Amino acid sequence: QVKVVESGGGLVQTGGSLRLSCAASGRTFSSFTMGWFRQAPGKEREFVTAISWSNSRTSYGRTYYADSVKGRFTISGDNAKNTVYLQMNSLKPEDTAVYYCAAGVLGGNYYATSGAYSYWGQGTQVTVSS
């Protein structure tokens, strides 16, 4: 069993920054993807960013971003610790949501598909005031 735990989040003004952390513990995998999704009130959960690791090195540390966060958010990670960080800069009110960390062994290019991830954190609230 894999446990995913997020930390960080909170209230910030427009233009501010926040950093989220996510650690996955339990089983280890030769290939692993960790991602962030978010869900605003009344909206569906949406992909934010992901990073994947593979012992084959073919996709080691490859990152993916939703268009809405490119240039503002940065995902980084330590695969030895199964931990990822989400640095969020230039935050906007529309970034307000519950942010969820997810982890799993993904096939193909399903990093933006929530159903492809097997393990989820409890979520952390990010609120950007205008």
C-alpha angles and dihedrals in degrees: 000000000000123000120204120198126184128199135181127045128119140132123325137163124248110284093024131120138238135180125214125195130200129188126190118200134180122046122032124220135201089226122028139170127198122189146172126231129177136204125198122198111284093007135100122257110269136197117254109170143325142193127203134199131196130181087220086067090223091116102015111158094350112165133205130193138190112241091242093064103034111127092016105059127052127192120201134165154182109229092189087063096033087232129137133189128207114204110195118194133174090024119198131201088251089063088069108119146106106281118214128196117214135186137189151122104277128195122213119344099324096127091120095049113095093201090061092067119085102193130051138183125227094256134247127230120241116187123184115193122209 
